[in-house]
Amino acid sequence: MVEPQQEDTWQTGPSTLAPSWLSVPSDWQELDRKIWPDAFGRGTNGQLTVCGISMAKLAETYGTPLYVISEDTFRDRARGFREAFESAFSRVGTEVSVYFAGKSFLTPEVVRWVREEGLNLDTASGGEMACGLRGGMDPARMALHGNNKSAAEITRALDAGVGRIVVDSLPEIELVGRLARTLGVTAPVMLRVTPGVHAETHDFIATAHEDQKFGMSLAPARATDAQAADALADDSSVSTQDVADGSAAAELPSAAMRAVSACVAHPNIDLQGIHCHIGSQIFAAEGFAQAAERVLTFMAEVREKFGVQLPQLDLGGGYGIAYTEADTPRPAQEIADALAQAVQGTCRRLDFPVPHLSFEPGRAIVGPAGITLYTVGTLKAVTVEPGQARRYVSVDGGMSDNPRPVLYGADYSVVVADAKGGLSTGDPVFSRVVGKHCESGDIVVNTTYLPSDLTAGDLLAVPATGAYCWALSNNYNWLPRPTVVAVRTVDGEGQSRVIVRGETEDDLFARMSVEPADSPDGPGS
């Protein structure tokens, strides 16, 4: 291992390379409670703890990198979202269902937490659906999403009695209807629409604009669109000649309206309502309210055109959490109250009954409940510009356990979880925490200050990694995926247990065809 530079070689103090929002720490033991839930704290020796268990003990027992999930935090946040939405919408005279977005982090154990806290489960594939069933979730309380569901996945959902299949395209309506007819069942369907709302988030996780793969547009189709023209064959209000000469441009139904028409006409489809989702990691309230208004207006148009009163509306999730001090998440009750007021106001204007509402928080529940624990390896200073250096702190994980920074520039925070020399007392050094992978983009925490007395063997903890880290983890550079440990409080004491066993190299080889070393055709020949 490369020996770290001496403390007096680091450039300390504020850096002009730091973003304006990044403050210089005055107390290395302080935890920003906007980012760190109450389950995490500091022991008398300065060690980071969860439910009273030190990170040093967890690292010694399970190794690093290590995912640590606070079950207490998960349950508190799950219950908090359910109660907030139930309370807010009871005041406007309707009921709600809160679905945990399983794509954020899902294991059979997590499914148990979800169902015991009274939430439903949202799945995005046959595998996630299988995990929900393995975890004991009532299939009637499950939903199946996906823009390209296979016939096998849809059949499995219909056989299991999954409560809703969120249909994402016109061809899928035909597929779902055909499979339901073959099985002799009625498929419970929600139509996913794109309301055309711009969400203030990264383009890769914004899902309500037109130019992306999810959902069916609420916008009228163009007369020059041959596919739209073909779809008008059954619409007696628009003539073929009108379509041909473009005079009926304003009359052309949207893809979403054509989807409603197809569902209403199919004897094996039960159209339950409309679904939309504007994106993820969103803080502003306006986008959610705007989406609700547009989709409710569409539902009122469906009632007028087809005489069908759709009973359910799912407004998705995407509520932001704090990854850094720059983030400003809203409390669950504030989110719920604002949405209830928006829905009630729009329904009154449209003279439309408030439907049964559904919401799908995932990251907002599990994100803050999880951290990732790393061991520090090499440290080195790099001169970025004259007079300004950045210290690179390498850890024993990286983009294989958290690819979000390299995927879309996600920012994180970091703290010293345990210092071999005791309490950290060094001066702040502008730093970047990086992984061990053979990629220059393998960044764990892009900009941070860490103490000058940080040394190899110290433990670092990155908060808010409960969502989309284990779920996106991989074996790049042949790194086995880490263990996931859940920690809970029982009779006032913290208890830890493995809920996902970490991989070994033997696990990786077990999936491959490997010739014995002494085989004539093998590497030993």
C-alpha positions as CSV (number, residue, x, y, z in Angstrom):
1,M,0.0,0.0,0.0
2,V,1.3,3.5,-0.8
3,E,2.1,5.4,2.3
4,P,0.0,8.6,2.8
5,Q,1.7,11.9,2.6
6,Q,2.4,13.7,5.9
7,E,-0.2,16.0,7.3
8,D,1.9,19.1,6.7
9,T,2.0,18.5,3.0
10,W,-1.7,18.8,2.4
11,Q,-3.1,22.2,1.3
12,T,-5.6,23.1,4.0
13,G,-8.4,25.6,4.4
14,P,-11.1,26.8,1.9
15,S,-10.5,26.0,-1.8
16,T,-11.5,28.1,-4.7
17,L,-12.2,24.8,-6.5
18,A,-15.1,24.1,-4.2
19,P,-18.7,24.7,-5.3
20,S,-20.4,27.7,-3.6
21,W,-22.7,25.5,-1.6
22,L,-20.0,23.5,0.0
23,S,-19.2,24.7,3.5
24,V,-16.0,24.2,5.4
25,P,-16.7,21.9,8.4
26,S,-15.9,23.3,11.8
27,D,-16.7,20.1,13.7
28,W,-15.7,16.7,12.2
29,Q,-18.2,14.9,14.5
30,E,-21.3,16.9,13.4
31,L,-23.9,15.1,11.3
32,D,-26.2,17.2,9.1
33,R,-29.6,16.1,10.2
34,K,-31.0,17.0,6.8
35,I,-29.0,14.1,5.4
36,W,-28.5,11.8,8.4
37,P,-31.5,10.2,10.1
38,D,-31.7,10.0,13.8
39,A,-30.8,6.3,13.9
40,F,-27.2,7.4,13.0
41,G,-25.1,9.1,15.7
42,R,-21.7,9.4,17.3
43,G,-20.3,7.4,20.2
44,T,-18.2,8.9,23.0
45,N,-15.1,8.0,21.0
46,G,-16.3,9.8,17.9
47,Q,-17.1,6.7,16.0
48,L,-20.2,6.8,13.8
49,T,-22.9,4.5,15.0
50,V,-26.3,3.1,13.8
51,C,-28.8,2.1,16.5
52,G,-25.8,2.4,18.9
53,I,-23.6,-0.1,17.0
54,S,-20.3,1.4,15.9
55,M,-19.3,1.3,12.2
56,A,-15.9,-0.1,13.3
57,K,-17.7,-3.1,14.7
58,L,-19.8,-3.6,11.6
59,A,-16.7,-3.3,9.4
60,E,-14.8,-5.8,11.6
61,T,-17.7,-8.3,11.4
62,Y,-18.8,-8.0,7.8
63,G,-15.9,-6.3,6.0
64,T,-16.0,-3.3,3.6
65,P,-17.4,-2.1,1.3
66,L,-20.6,-2.6,3.2
67,Y,-24.1,-1.5,2.7
68,V,-25.8,-0.6,6.0
69,I,-29.6,-0.2,6.2
70,S,-31.4,1.2,9.2
71,E,-34.6,-0.9,9.4
72,D,-35.9,1.6,12.0
73,T,-35.4,4.5,9.5
74,F,-37.0,2.6,6.6
75,R,-40.1,1.7,8.7
76,D,-40.4,5.2,10.1
77,R,-40.3,6.8,6.7
78,A,-42.6,4.2,5.1
79,R,-45.1,4.7,7.9
80,G,-44.7,8.5,7.7
81,F,-45.5,8.7,4.0
82,R,-48.5,6.4,4.3
83,E,-49.9,8.4,7.3
84,A,-49.2,11.7,5.6
85,F,-51.0,10.8,2.4
86,E,-53.9,9.1,4.2
87,S,-54.4,12.2,6.4
88,A,-54.1,14.7,3.6
89,F,-56.5,13.0,1.3
90,S,-59.0,12.0,3.9
91,R,-59.6,15.8,4.3
92,V,-60.6,16.0,0.6
93,G,-62.9,13.0,0.9
94,T,-61.0,10.2,-0.8
95,E,-58.7,7.2,0.0
96,V,-55.1,6.7,-1.0
97,S,-52.8,3.8,-1.6
98,V,-49.0,4.2,-1.1
99,Y,-46.9,1.9,-3.2
100,F,-43.2,1.4,-2.3
101,A,-41.2,1.7,-5.6
102,G,-39.3,-1.6,-5.4
103,K,-36.8,-0.7,-8.1
104,S,-35.0,1.6,-5.5
105,F,-34.1,-1.4,-3.3
106,L,-35.8,-4.7,-3.0
107,T,-35.2,-8.0,-1.2
108,P,-37.7,-10.4,0.4
109,E,-36.9,-8.9,3.8
110,V,-37.6,-5.4,2.5
111,V,-40.9,-6.7,1.1
112,R,-41.8,-7.8,4.6
113,W,-41.1,-4.4,6.0
114,V,-43.3,-2.8,3.3
115,R,-46.3,-5.0,3.9
116,E,-46.0,-4.8,7.7
117,E,-46.1,-1.0,7.4
118,G,-49.2,-1.1,5.3
119,L,-47.8,-0.1,2.0
120,N,-48.4,-1.7,-1.4
121,L,-45.5,-2.7,-3.7
122,D,-44.6,-1.4,-7.1
123,T,-42.5,-3.6,-9.4
124,A,-40.8,-2.9,-12.7
125,S,-40.0,-6.4,-13.9
126,G,-40.8,-10.1,-13.6
127,G,-37.9,-10.5,-11.2
128,E,-39.1,-7.7,-8.9
129,M,-42.6,-9.2,-9.0
130,A,-41.1,-12.6,-8.1
131,C,-39.3,-10.9,-5.2
132,G,-42.6,-9.4,-4.0
133,L,-44.3,-12.7,-4.0
134,R,-41.4,-14.5,-2.3
135,G,-41.6,-11.8,0.4
136,G,-45.2,-12.6,1.1
137,M,-46.8,-9.6,-0.5
138,D,-50.5,-10.0,-1.4
139,P,-50.5,-9.9,-5.2
140,A,-53.6,-7.8,-5.2
141,R,-51.4,-5.1,-3.5
142,M,-48.8,-5.2,-6.2
143,A,-48.4,-3.3,-9.5
144,L,-46.3,-4.3,-12.6
145,H,-44.7,-1.5,-14.6
146,G,-42.4,-1.6,-17.6
147,N,-42.2,-0.1,-21.1
148,N,-41.4,-3.5,-22.7
149,K,-43.1,-6.3,-20.6
150,S,-42.7,-9.7,-22.0
151,A,-45.6,-12.0,-22.6
152,A,-44.2,-14.2,-19.9
153,E,-44.2,-11.4,-17.4
154,I,-47.7,-10.3,-18.2
155,T,-48.9,-13.9,-18.0
156,R,-47.3,-14.3,-14.6
157,A,-48.9,-11.2,-13.3
158,L,-52.3,-12.3,-14.5
159,D,-51.9,-15.8,-13.1
160,A,-50.7,-14.4,-9.8
161,G,-53.6,-11.9,-9.5
162,V,-51.4,-8.8,-9.5
163,G,-53.7,-5.8,-8.7
164,R,-52.7,-3.6,-11.6
165,I,-50.7,-3.8,-14.8
166,V,-49.5,-0.3,-15.8
167,V,-49.7,-0.4,-19.6
168,D,-47.2,1.7,-21.4
169,S,-48.1,1.7,-25.1
170,L,-50.8,1.0,-27.6
171,P,-49.2,-2.4,-28.7
172,E,-49.1,-3.5,-25.1
173,I,-52.9,-3.1,-24.8
174,E,-53.4,-5.6,-27.6
175,L,-50.9,-8.0,-25.9
176,V,-52.4,-7.7,-22.5
177,G,-55.9,-8.2,-23.9
178,R,-54.9,-11.2,-25.9
179,L,-53.2,-12.9,-23.0
180,A,-56.1,-12.2,-20.7
181,R,-58.5,-13.7,-23.2
182,T,-56.4,-16.8,-23.5
183,L,-56.3,-17.2,-19.8
184,G,-60.0,-16.5,-19.4
185,V,-59.4,-13.6,-17.0
186,T,-59.9,-9.8,-17.0
187,A,-56.7,-7.8,-16.8
188,P,-56.7,-4.8,-14.3
189,V,-55.1,-2.0,-16.3
190,M,-53.8,1.5,-15.5
191,L,-52.7,3.6,-18.5
192,R,-49.4,5.4,-18.1
193,V,-49.5,8.8,-19.8
194,T,-46.9,11.5,-20.3
195,P,-48.4,14.9,-19.2
196,G,-45.6,17.0,-20.8
197,V,-44.4,18.5,-17.5
198,H,-40.8,19.7,-17.3
199,A,-39.3,18.3,-14.1
200,E,-36.2,20.0,-12.6
201,T,-34.0,17.0,-12.4
202,H,-31.4,15.1,-14.5
203,D,-32.6,14.3,-18.0
204,F,-32.0,10.5,-17.4
205,I,-34.5,10.5,-14.5
206,A,-37.1,12.9,-15.9
207,T,-40.0,10.9,-17.3
208,A,-42.9,13.3,-18.1
209,H,-41.5,15.1,-21.2
210,E,-42.5,13.9,-24.7
211,D,-39.2,12.7,-26.1
212,Q,-38.6,9.6,-23.9
213,K,-39.6,5.9,-23.8
214,F,-42.3,5.9,-21.1
215,G,-46.0,6.3,-21.4
216,M,-48.4,7.7,-24.0
217,S,-48.7,11.3,-24.8
218,L,-51.7,13.5,-23.8
219,A,-50.8,15.8,-26.7
220,P,-53.0,15.7,-29.8
221,A,-51.5,13.7,-32.7
222,R,-50.4,15.4,-35.9
223,A,-52.4,14.9,-39.0
224,T,-49.3,14.1,-41.0
225,D,-48.6,11.1,-38.7
226,A,-49.6,8.1,-40.8
227,Q,-49.9,5.9,-37.7
228,A,-52.3,8.4,-36.2
229,A,-54.3,8.6,-39.4
230,D,-54.7,4.8,-39.4
231,A,-55.9,5.0,-35.8
232,L,-58.8,7.3,-36.8
233,A,-60.4,4.6,-38.9
234,D,-62.9,3.9,-36.0
235,D,-63.4,7.6,-35.2
236,S,-66.5,8.6,-37.1
237,S,-66.1,12.2,-36.2
238,V,-63.1,12.7,-38.5
239,S,-63.2,11.8,-42.1
240,T,-60.4,10.2,-44.0
241,Q,-60.3,13.2,-46.4
242,D,-60.0,15.6,-43.4
243,V,-57.0,13.6,-42.2
244,A,-55.5,13.5,-45.7
245,D,-55.6,17.3,-46.2
246,G,-54.7,18.2,-42.7
247,S,-57.9,20.1,-41.9
248,A,-58.6,17.9,-38.9
249,A,-55.3,18.5,-37.2
250,A,-56.9,19.8,-34.0
251,E,-59.4,16.9,-34.0
252,L,-56.9,14.1,-33.9
253,P,-57.0,12.2,-30.6
254,S,-53.8,11.7,-28.5
255,A,-52.1,8.4,-28.1
256,A,-53.5,8.3,-24.5
257,M,-57.1,8.8,-25.8
258,R,-56.7,6.1,-28.4
259,A,-55.4,3.9,-25.6
260,V,-58.5,4.5,-23.6
261,S,-60.7,3.7,-26.6
262,A,-58.9,0.4,-27.1
263,C,-59.2,-0.6,-23.4
264,V,-62.9,0.4,-23.2
265,A,-63.6,-1.7,-26.3
266,H,-61.8,-4.8,-25.0
267,P,-63.9,-7.3,-23.1
268,N,-60.9,-8.7,-21.2
269,I,-59.5,-5.4,-19.9
270,D,-60.7,-3.6,-16.8
271,L,-59.5,0.0,-17.2
272,Q,-59.1,1.2,-13.6
273,G,-57.4,4.6,-14.2
274,I,-54.5,6.7,-15.3
275,H,-50.9,6.7,-14.1
276,C,-48.2,9.3,-14.6
277,H,-44.8,10.0,-13.2
278,I,-42.8,13.2,-13.9
279,G,-39.3,12.0,-12.7
280,S,-37.1,11.4,-9.7
281,Q,-35.2,13.4,-7.2
282,I,-37.6,16.4,-7.5
283,F,-37.9,19.1,-4.9
284,A,-40.2,21.7,-6.4
285,A,-43.9,21.2,-5.8
286,E,-45.2,22.8,-9.0
287,G,-44.4,19.9,-11.3
288,F,-46.5,17.5,-9.3
289,A,-49.5,19.9,-9.1
290,Q,-49.3,20.6,-12.8
291,A,-49.2,16.9,-13.7
292,A,-52.2,16.3,-11.5
293,E,-54.2,19.1,-13.2
294,R,-53.4,17.8,-16.7
295,V,-54.2,14.2,-16.0
296,L,-57.4,15.0,-14.2
297,T,-58.5,17.2,-17.1
298,F,-57.8,14.2,-19.4
299,M,-59.9,12.0,-17.1
300,A,-62.8,14.5,-17.4
301,E,-62.4,14.4,-21.2
302,V,-62.6,10.6,-21.1
303,R,-65.8,10.8,-19.1
304,E,-67.3,13.2,-21.7
305,K,-66.2,11.1,-24.7
306,F,-66.8,7.6,-23.5
307,G,-69.2,8.0,-20.5
308,V,-66.6,6.2,-18.4
309,Q,-65.7,7.5,-14.9
310,L,-62.3,6.2,-14.2
311,P,-62.0,5.6,-10.5
312,Q,-58.2,5.8,-9.9
313,L,-55.3,8.2,-10.5
314,D,-51.7,7.3,-9.7
315,L,-49.4,10.4,-9.5
316,G,-46.2,8.4,-9.2
317,G,-43.3,9.4,-6.9
318,G,-40.0,11.0,-7.3
319,Y,-39.7,13.1,-4.1
320,G,-36.2,14.3,-3.6
321,I,-34.0,13.6,-0.6
322,A,-30.9,15.3,0.7
323,Y,-27.6,13.9,-0.6
324,T,-25.6,17.1,0.1
325,E,-26.1,20.3,2.2
326,A,-27.4,22.0,-1.0
327,D,-30.5,19.8,-1.2
328,T,-33.8,20.9,0.3
329,P,-36.2,18.0,0.7
330,R,-39.7,18.6,1.7
331,P,-41.4,16.7,4.6
332,A,-43.9,14.0,3.6
333,Q,-46.8,15.8,5.2
334,E,-46.0,19.0,3.2
335,I,-45.8,17.0,0.0
336,A,-49.1,15.3,0.7
337,D,-51.0,18.5,1.7
338,A,-49.9,20.3,-1.4
339,L,-51.0,17.5,-3.7
340,A,-54.3,17.1,-1.9
341,Q,-55.1,20.8,-2.3
342,A,-54.0,20.7,-6.0
343,V,-56.2,17.6,-6.7
344,Q,-59.2,19.0,-4.8
345,G,-59.0,22.4,-6.6
346,T,-58.8,20.8,-10.1
347,C,-61.6,18.4,-9.4
348,R,-63.9,21.2,-8.2
349,R,-63.1,23.2,-11.3
350,L,-63.9,20.2,-13.5
351,D,-66.9,19.1,-11.5
352,F,-65.2,15.7,-11.3
353,P,-65.3,13.4,-8.2
354,V,-61.9,13.1,-6.5
355,P,-60.7,9.7,-7.5
356,H,-58.8,7.1,-5.4
357,L,-55.2,8.4,-5.4
358,S,-52.0,6.3,-5.5
359,F,-48.4,7.4,-4.9
360,E,-45.1,5.6,-5.3
361,P,-42.2,6.8,-3.1
362,G,-39.1,4.7,-3.2
363,R,-36.0,6.8,-2.9
364,A,-37.7,9.0,-0.3
365,I,-38.3,6.0,1.9
366,V,-35.1,3.9,1.6
367,G,-32.5,6.4,0.4
368,P,-31.9,8.1,3.8
369,A,-32.1,4.7,5.6
370,G,-28.9,3.4,3.9
371,I,-25.2,4.3,4.0
372,T,-22.1,2.7,2.4
373,L,-19.1,2.1,4.5
374,Y,-15.6,2.1,2.9
375,T,-12.0,1.7,4.1
376,V,-9.5,4.4,3.0
377,G,-6.5,3.2,0.9
378,T,-4.2,5.6,-0.9
379,L,-4.2,9.4,-0.6
380,K,-2.5,11.8,-2.9
381,A,-2.5,15.5,-3.8
382,V,-3.1,16.6,-7.4
383,T,-2.5,20.2,-8.5
384,V,-5.5,21.3,-10.4
385,E,-4.4,24.8,-11.2
386,P,-1.6,27.0,-9.9
387,G,-1.8,27.3,-6.2
388,Q,-4.9,25.0,-5.9
389,A,-4.7,21.3,-5.1
390,R,-7.2,18.5,-4.6
391,R,-6.6,15.5,-2.4
392,Y,-7.7,12.2,-3.9
393,V,-8.8,9.7,-1.3
394,S,-9.2,6.2,-2.7
395,V,-11.5,3.7,-1.1
396,D,-12.1,-0.1,-1.5
397,G,-15.3,0.2,-3.6
398,G,-16.6,2.7,-6.1
399,M,-18.7,2.5,-9.3
400,S,-19.4,-1.2,-8.8
401,D,-21.3,-0.5,-5.6
402,N,-22.6,3.0,-6.6
403,P,-22.7,3.8,-10.3
404,R,-25.0,6.8,-9.9
405,P,-22.1,9.4,-10.0
406,V,-20.7,8.1,-13.2
407,L,-24.2,7.5,-14.7
408,Y,-25.6,11.0,-14.2
409,G,-23.3,13.0,-12.0
410,A,-25.0,12.3,-8.7
411,D,-23.5,14.1,-5.7
412,Y,-23.0,12.7,-2.3
413,S,-21.6,13.7,1.1
414,V,-19.1,11.8,3.3
415,V,-17.9,11.7,6.9
416,V,-15.2,9.9,8.8
417,A,-16.9,7.0,10.4
418,D,-13.8,5.8,12.4
419,A,-10.3,7.1,12.6
420,K,-7.5,4.8,13.7
421,G,-5.9,7.6,15.5
422,G,-9.0,8.5,17.5
423,L,-11.0,11.6,17.0
424,S,-10.3,13.5,13.8
425,T,-8.8,16.9,14.7
426,G,-7.0,17.9,11.5
427,D,-7.6,20.9,9.4
428,P,-10.0,20.7,6.4
429,V,-8.5,19.5,3.1
430,F,-10.4,19.8,-0.1
431,S,-10.8,16.3,-1.3
432,R,-12.4,13.9,-3.8
433,V,-13.3,10.4,-2.8
434,V,-12.7,7.9,-5.6
435,G,-13.1,4.2,-6.1
436,K,-10.6,1.5,-7.1
437,H,-11.9,0.8,-10.6
438,C,-9.9,1.4,-13.8
439,E,-12.0,4.4,-14.9
440,S,-11.2,8.1,-14.3
441,G,-14.9,8.7,-13.8
442,D,-15.0,6.3,-10.9
443,I,-15.9,9.0,-8.3
444,V,-17.8,8.3,-5.1
445,V,-18.0,11.9,-3.7
446,N,-17.0,14.6,-6.1
447,T,-16.3,17.5,-3.7
448,T,-15.9,17.4,0.0
449,Y,-13.6,18.5,2.8
450,L,-12.0,15.8,5.0
451,P,-9.5,16.2,7.8
452,S,-5.8,16.5,7.2
453,D,-5.1,13.6,9.6
454,L,-7.1,11.1,7.5
455,T,-5.0,8.0,6.9
456,A,-5.1,4.6,5.2
457,G,-7.3,2.2,7.2
458,D,-9.7,4.9,8.4
459,L,-13.4,4.3,7.7
460,L,-15.5,6.6,5.6
461,A,-19.3,6.6,5.5
462,V,-21.3,7.9,2.5
463,P,-25.0,8.6,3.5
464,A,-28.2,8.4,1.5
465,T,-27.1,5.3,-0.5
466,G,-30.1,3.2,0.4
467,A,-31.7,3.8,-3.0
468,Y,-30.3,2.7,-6.4
469,C,-26.9,1.7,-5.1
470,W,-27.3,-2.0,-4.4
471,A,-30.0,-2.1,-7.0
472,L,-27.5,-0.9,-9.7
473,S,-24.5,-2.6,-8.3
474,N,-22.3,-4.7,-10.7
475,N,-19.1,-6.7,-10.9
476,Y,-17.0,-4.3,-12.9
477,N,-13.3,-5.2,-12.7
478,W,-14.5,-8.5,-11.1
479,L,-15.3,-6.9,-7.8
480,P,-17.8,-9.0,-5.9
481,R,-20.9,-7.1,-4.8
482,P,-20.9,-6.1,-1.1
483,T,-22.9,-7.5,1.8
484,V,-26.1,-5.7,2.9
485,V,-26.6,-5.5,6.6
486,A,-29.8,-4.4,8.3
487,V,-29.7,-2.9,11.7
488,R,-32.6,-2.4,14.1
489,T,-33.3,-1.5,17.7
490,V,-34.6,-4.4,19.8
491,D,-35.3,-3.7,23.5
492,G,-33.2,-0.6,23.4
493,E,-30.2,-2.4,21.8
494,G,-29.0,-2.4,18.2
495,Q,-29.0,-5.7,16.3
496,S,-27.4,-6.3,13.0
497,R,-28.0,-9.1,10.5
498,V,-27.2,-9.9,6.9
499,I,-30.1,-9.5,4.5
500,V,-28.1,-9.9,1.3
501,R,-24.9,-12.1,1.5
502,G,-21.9,-10.5,-0.1
503,E,-20.5,-12.2,-3.2
504,T,-17.3,-14.1,-3.4
505,E,-15.0,-14.7,-6.4
506,D,-16.3,-18.3,-6.3
507,D,-19.8,-16.9,-6.8
508,L,-18.6,-15.1,-9.9
509,F,-16.9,-18.3,-11.3
510,A,-20.0,-20.4,-10.5
511,R,-21.9,-18.8,-13.4
512,M,-19.2,-19.4,-15.9
513,S,-17.8,-22.3,-17.9
514,V,-14.3,-22.8,-16.5
515,E,-12.0,-25.6,-17.7
516,P,-10.0,-27.3,-14.9
517,A,-6.4,-26.0,-14.7
518,D,-5.0,-29.5,-15.6
519,S,-7.3,-30.0,-18.6
520,P,-5.5,-30.4,-22.0
521,D,-7.5,-27.5,-23.3
522,G,-7.3,-25.4,-20.1
523,P,-4.8,-22.8,-18.9
524,G,-2.6,-25.5,-17.4
525,S,-1.9,-27.3,-20.7
